[in-house]
Amino acid sequence: MLDESSVSEILATVRSFIRNDVVPLEAEIDANDDVPAHLRKAVKELGLYGFALPEEHGGLGLSMYDEVRLVMELGYTTPALRSLFGTNNGIAGHTLMAGGSPEQQAEWLPKIASGDVVASFALTEAEAGSDPSRLSTSARRDGEDWVLNGTKRFITNAPSADVFMVYARTDPDAAPARGISTFLVPKDSPGLTVGPKDAKMGQFGAWTADVYLDDVRVPHANLIGGDAGLHRGYLTAMQCLAHGRVHIAAVCVGLAERLVDETVGYAATREQGGQLIGEYQLIQGLIADSVTEYRAARSLVLDVARDFDSGADRRLGPSAAKYFASEAVGRIADRAVQVHGGSGYMRGIAVERFYRDVRLFRIYEGTSQIQQVIIAKQALRDRMT
């Protein structure tokens, strides 16, 4: 694991890259729905495709605490940039880390960590989003192969993915959460088709699409975890999502910091009625609420990350962090638009773009309502046992 000096150097390098190279191109990324090629190249050279993956497989091996500090820097700009490599470090890469066999990890993780392979996490379906245990994609054994059929929805990086971590039902007679397995499915597998890019409200430059599996045949060796991984896909998914929720919470903190900066900067320079709007107490109230929520979210995420690293809490804390930070950044974005007034409603203004971008964080990696259920059930379980 890297020492604090090395981590501090990485954070400083990423901070400079984000603020000097990416921020000036945000409007272009939003308008073109694409991240420029030179930025894609730069993030590979910085090692950002593997910061959360093990050092022995070519990653940086950051702890959860160090990861969230890095992700807060990445969150300061358009979420589209982080989305390029987010699934490699997060739910897709961690599918292999949590459930993969040593042979699968050795074969795939170095390519994922380097960015030579883009991995997608194919779990969500039209009728199995908040409750993935109800997924209907099937996988049946046929000799030495598995045959997959089904449709996955809203799959991040699907249009550019090289491999998909596909969650499918391998035992239709088992309880919903007990009959699911995970498969490595290369993009060029016959029968696998990626639909057109989704037309979203925000986060332009971050691509999602449906993935169709029509008698897709993969060898038994592509069953993640091998024989030991059969029917363990749901448990693997839950482990990956817990990590992902802390990660997403950190993104929200980075965005909250940026929105606070945009809000304060505008209030300190914009005049109305012959004085700076920041001198009006009602504007100061909006700023105070946003600063307080940003700082509270940041402290919560760092605290949850420490407990994640120690193993003290990898369930309630991640959900609490994701719930609070995603809701807070939504409120902070709303206040930012309000402080900007009519200008904040205009395209081309940063807070308008972020207002659209942050709305998604209350939905994916488990909606706010799902986080409420997890938090309450865990709190009650801890008291009742």
N, C-alpha and C positions, 0 to 999 in steps of 0.2 A: 504494500500500500504506500502511496506517495506521502512524503512528509509535508508539513505545513508550508515550508518554503517553496516547494515545488508546486503545491496547489495554489499558493498565492501568485506565483508567476503565471500559471495557466489562467487564473481569474483575471489578472491584469491584461494579459494578451487578448483574451476573449472580449473583455470590456472595451478595449481600444478598437478591436475589429468591429464590434456591433455598432458603436457610436460613431466611428469615423467612416466605415465602409458600407454598412447596411442601412443605417437610419436615413442617409441622403437618398437612398433608392426605394424607400418604402412606397411612395406614390406610384413609381414605375411598376413595382411588383404587383400592387393592387390593380393597376390599370391593365396590365398585360396578363394577369393571372399566371405568372411564371416568375421563378427566381432566376436571375441572369446566370449564365454559364460560369462566369468568373467567380461568382460567390459560391456556386456549387463546388468548384475546384478548391476554393480557399478553405471551406469547411472540412473537406477531406484532408487537406494538408495540415490542418490544425488538430486532426485526430478526433473530431467531434462525432464521427459515426460510431465511436466505441468508447466514449468516456465512462460509461457505466458497465462495461464488459470487462471480464477478468484480464489481468496483465498477461497471464500465461497464454492467452488466446489473442494477444495483440491489442487489447484495450488499455485504457488508463487505470481501470480498477478503482474508480473513486468510491468512497463510502457514500452512504445515503446523505450524510450531512454535507460532505463536500459536493456531491452531485446537486443538491438543491441550491447551494451557493452559486454553482456554475449556471444552473438553469435560470436563476433569478437574473443573471446578466443576459442570458439569451432572451428572456422574456421582455426585455426593455424595448424590443423592436417588434416588427410584424411577426405574428405566430407562424407565418408560412416558412420562415427560415428554419426554425426548430423542427417543424414538421418534416423536413427533408430527412432528418436522421433520428427523429424522436422514436419511431417504432423500432429502429435497429437497437437503440439503447434501452428501450422500454419493453412494451408488451410482446413484441415479436422476438427480440433477442433474449428476453427473460423466459420465454417459453422454452427455449433450448437450455438456458441455465437452470431452470427449475425442474424440467422434465426430461431433458435430452440424455441420451446415453453418452458415455465418454467418447465413443467413436463419432457420434453425431456432432458433439460439441467441437471436437478436434477438426472435423471436416468443415463445418459451417461458420463457427464463431469468428475465426480469423478473417474470413471474407466479409462477414457482416461488420466487424470492427473497423476494417479498412475502408468500408464504403464501396468495395468492389461488387458487393451484393446488397441490394435493397430488399429488406424483408417486410412483409405485411402480416398483420394479425387478423385472420379471417374468422371472427367469432359471431358478430352481430348478424341477425336476420330480421326480416320485416316483422315477424311475430315473436322474436326472441332478442330483445335489446336489453331492457332493464333486468330481465330474468333469463340469462343465457341457458339455464338448465332446460329450457323448453325448446331448444333448437331442433330443427327437423332435418337438416342435412344428414344424409346417411352414408355409412361406409360398410360394405359387406365384403367378407373374405371370399376370394376366388382363387384357390390354389395358393401360389406364393405372392399373390397381389391382393390389393384392396381396390374396390371400385366405389368411387364417390359420386354422389348426386345431391344437388341442392343449389340454393342461391344465397349468397352473402350480401349484406347491405351496408352502405356507407363505409367501405373499407379504405382506410387511409393509405395513401401511396400506391393503391392498386394499379393506376395507370403506368407507374414506373417501376413496379416491383419485379424482382427477379425470382423470388420464392415466396410462397404463402404458407403460413402456419394455419392450417385448416382444422377447425374443430368440428367433429362429426359424430353422430350417434352410431356406436358399434354394437350396442345391445338394446334393441327396441323394447325388450320386455323388462329391463331394469328400471329402477326408480329414476326420475328425470336427471338427477345430478350424478348418477352412478354408472350410466351407460355411455359416456362420452369419451372419445379418444382424440388425439391430435396427430396430424400428418404433415410432413414436409412435402409440398407440392410445387415443383418448378413451374415457372410461368409458361414454358413451352410444352407442357403436358397436353396431349391430345384431349380435347373435350373441355379444356379450361378456356373461358372467354371473359374478358374484362369489358364491361359496358362503358359508355361515354362518361366523361367527367361530370360529376354532379354540379348543377348550377346552385350555388349556395348564397346565403345572405351576406356572408363575410368570409374572412380568412382566404381571400384570393391568393393564389400561388401555392396553397396547400390543397392537394388533389385527393378527392375521394371518388369512389365508383363502386358499382355492383360487380360481383364476381359470380359467374355461372359455372357450375360443375355438372357436366353431362357425360356420365359414364367415364369419369376420369380415373385412369388406372395408374396406381403407384405401387412399387414393390413393398413387401412387408418390412424391408429395411428402413422405409420412410415413416414407419409408425414411431412417433417420438417416444423415446424411452424403451423401445423394443417391447418384448413380451411383458416386461415389468410396467410399461406405461399403458397397457391396455385398460381401458375404462377409467383412467385417471385424469382425463383431460379437464374435467370441471375443476378439480383441485388445483391443477396447474394454472388454469385461467384465473382462479381466485387469488393465487399467489402473485401472478403477474399484475393483476388489477390493483392489488394493494400497493405494490411498488409504484405503479403508474399514477395512482391517486396522489401520492406525495409529490411526484414529479410534476403533475399538472397543477397542483397547488402552488408549487414554486414558480411555474410559468405565470400564474395569476398574480403573484407577488411582484414579479418583474414588470408586468404590465401596469399594475397599480402604481408602482414607483414612477413609471413614465407618465401616466395620466396625472399624477400629482404634480410632476414637474411642468407638464403642459398647462395645467390649471393655474399654478402659482405664477408661472412666467407670463401668462396672459393677463392675469389680474394685476400684476405689478407694472404693466406697461400700457394697458388699455384705459383710455379716458372716457368718461361719460359725466355730463353735468358739471364739467369743469374740474373734475378730479379723477384720480386713478380709481378704478372700480374696486381695487383691493383695499381701499380706505373705507369702503362701506361695510358696516358690521354684518349685514346679511350675507354678503359675499364671504366675509371672514368665517362665518359660521359654516358655510359649505366647504371651505378649505379645511377648517379644523376637523370636520367629520371625516373627510377623505384622508388627511394625514394620519389621524388616529386609527382608522380602519386599516390603512396600509401597514402601519407599524405593528398593529395587533396581529395581522395575517402573517407578517414576516416572522415575528417571534413564535407564533404557533407552529409554523412550518419547520423552523429550525429545531424546536423542542420535539416535535413528532419525529423528525429525522434522527435525532439522537436516540430516541426510544426504539426506532426501527433498527438502527445499527446494533443496539445492545440486545435486541430480541425481546425487550420488555413489552412492546405493544406493536403488533403489525396488523391490527384489524380496526379497532375503534379510532385510534389516532389518525391513520391515513384518511379514513372517511370524514373525521371531524375537520382535518386540515383542508381537504378538497371541498367540502361543503362550505366552510366559512370563507375560504379564499376566493372561490368562484362566485359566491354571492356578493362578497365585498367588492370585488373588482367591477361587478356589474353596477353597483351603486356608485362607485367612484367614477366610472365612465359616464353615468347619467349626470352626476354633478358637474363633471368637466364640460359636457355639452351645455348645461345650464349656465355656467359661468361664462362661456363663450357667446351665449345668446344666439342670435340668428346665424352668426358665423359658424357656430358649432354644428349647425344642421346642414352645412354646405359640403359637397364633395370637394376633396382636395385639402381639407383641414384634418389634421392628424386625429383629433378627438372624435370626429365623425366616423373615421375608419375604425378606430379602436372600439367605439361603441358597438359597431356591427361585429367586430371580431370577437369580443369577449363574451357575447351572448351564448356561444357554443359551449363554453366551459361549464355551464350549469347543466349540460345535457350529457356530454360523453364521459367515458370512464365511470359511468353510473350517474344517473340524474340526482339532483339535490334531494328529491324525495326518497330515492333508494338509500342515499347516505343517511338520511334521517332514520330510516328503518334499521339500518345496520348499527348506528350509534345507540339508538334506544334499546335494541335487543341485546347488544353487548353490555350496556350499562346495567340492564336488568339481570342478565345472566351472572354478571360479576357479583351482584348483591344477593341473588337468590341461591347461589351455590356455596 
